[in-house]
Amino acid sequence: QAGLHAANQLSLSPSQSEDLCLVELTTKFHEQKQKTSDKDLLSFAENVMFYGSVLMHLEKFSEALECFRFSNVIFEAKYGSDHLAISENVHNTGVILEKMSDSPNSQYHLD
């Protein structure tokens, strides 16, 4: 089965599977960005941000963080650093990092 989450079906440790999935996700984003016209780039970034929100609710936090990071780069290039979409991404990133820090196995810890 192909797709963004195909790495989850491999018999790898969770961290190896997660790393492969993030690489595949980032690669697909970059490929799609190259195919997207400049005028449609903001719509593409909004779709990536929405996908990140879906992943966040599915508790696929690492993938969601990558979506927010990737879309933020586009938003900042187009809007500058002071835009609602950027603040929404930063907020969602904080929510995810807080949830990840609450996990006993987390490598993220907020002080």
C-alpha positions as CSV (number, residue, x, y, z in Angstrom):
1,Q,0.0,0.0,0.0
2,A,1.5,3.3,-1.1
3,G,1.0,6.6,0.6
4,L,2.4,8.9,3.3
5,H,1.9,6.3,6.0
6,A,3.2,3.2,4.3
7,A,6.3,3.3,6.5
8,N,4.1,2.4,9.5
9,Q,3.5,-1.0,8.0
10,L,7.2,-1.9,7.9
11,S,8.6,-4.1,10.6
12,L,10.9,-1.4,12.1
13,S,11.1,0.0,15.5
14,P,8.7,2.9,16.0
15,S,11.4,5.5,15.8
16,Q,12.8,4.1,12.5
17,S,9.4,3.9,11.0
18,E,8.6,7.4,12.2
19,D,11.8,8.7,10.7
20,L,11.1,7.1,7.3
21,C,7.6,8.4,7.3
22,L,8.9,12.0,8.0
23,V,11.4,11.8,5.2
24,E,8.7,10.5,2.8
25,L,6.3,13.2,3.9
26,T,8.9,16.0,3.5
27,T,10.0,14.6,0.1
28,K,6.4,14.6,-1.1
29,F,5.8,18.1,0.1
30,H,8.9,19.4,-1.7
31,E,7.9,17.5,-4.9
32,Q,4.4,19.0,-4.8
33,K,5.7,22.5,-4.0
34,Q,7.9,22.3,-7.1
35,K,4.8,21.5,-9.2
36,T,2.7,24.3,-7.7
37,S,2.5,27.6,-9.4
38,D,3.5,30.7,-7.4
39,K,-0.1,31.9,-7.3
40,D,-1.3,28.6,-5.9
41,L,1.4,28.3,-3.3
42,L,-0.6,29.8,-0.5
43,S,-3.4,27.4,-1.1
44,F,-0.9,24.6,-1.0
45,A,0.4,25.8,2.3
46,E,-3.1,26.1,3.7
47,N,-3.8,22.5,2.7
48,V,-0.5,21.3,4.3
49,M,-1.5,23.2,7.5
50,F,-5.0,21.6,7.5
51,Y,-3.4,18.2,7.0
52,G,-1.2,18.9,10.0
53,S,-4.3,19.7,12.0
54,V,-5.8,16.4,11.1
55,L,-2.6,14.5,12.0
56,M,-2.5,16.4,15.3
57,H,-6.0,15.2,16.2
58,L,-4.9,11.6,15.2
59,E,-1.9,12.0,17.5
60,K,0.6,11.7,14.8
61,F,2.6,14.5,16.3
62,S,5.9,14.2,14.5
63,E,4.2,14.3,11.1
64,A,1.9,17.2,12.2
65,L,5.0,19.2,13.3
66,E,6.5,18.7,9.9
67,C,3.3,19.9,8.2
68,F,3.3,23.1,10.4
69,R,7.0,23.7,9.9
70,F,6.7,23.2,6.1
71,S,3.7,25.5,5.7
72,N,5.1,28.1,8.0
73,V,8.1,28.5,5.6
74,I,5.8,29.3,2.8
75,F,3.6,31.6,4.9
76,E,6.6,33.6,6.2
77,A,7.9,34.0,2.6
78,K,4.6,35.3,1.3
79,Y,3.2,37.2,4.3
80,G,6.2,38.1,6.5
81,S,6.2,37.0,10.2
82,D,3.0,38.7,11.3
83,H,0.1,36.8,10.0
84,L,-2.8,34.7,11.5
85,A,-1.8,31.5,9.7
86,I,1.7,31.7,11.2
87,S,0.3,32.3,14.7
88,E,-2.1,29.3,14.3
89,N,0.9,27.1,13.3
90,V,2.9,28.3,16.3
91,H,0.0,27.7,18.6
92,N,-0.5,24.1,17.2
93,T,3.2,23.4,17.5
94,G,3.1,24.4,21.2
95,V,0.0,22.2,21.8
96,I,1.8,19.2,20.2
97,L,5.1,19.8,22.1
98,E,3.2,20.1,25.3
99,K,1.4,16.8,24.6
100,M,4.7,15.1,23.6
101,S,6.4,16.3,26.8
102,D,3.6,14.7,28.9
103,S,4.5,11.3,27.5
104,P,6.8,9.3,29.8
105,N,8.9,8.1,26.8
106,S,9.1,11.6,25.3
107,Q,12.4,13.1,24.3
108,Y,10.7,16.5,24.6
109,H,10.3,18.1,28.0
110,L,9.0,21.5,28.7
111,D,10.2,23.2,31.9
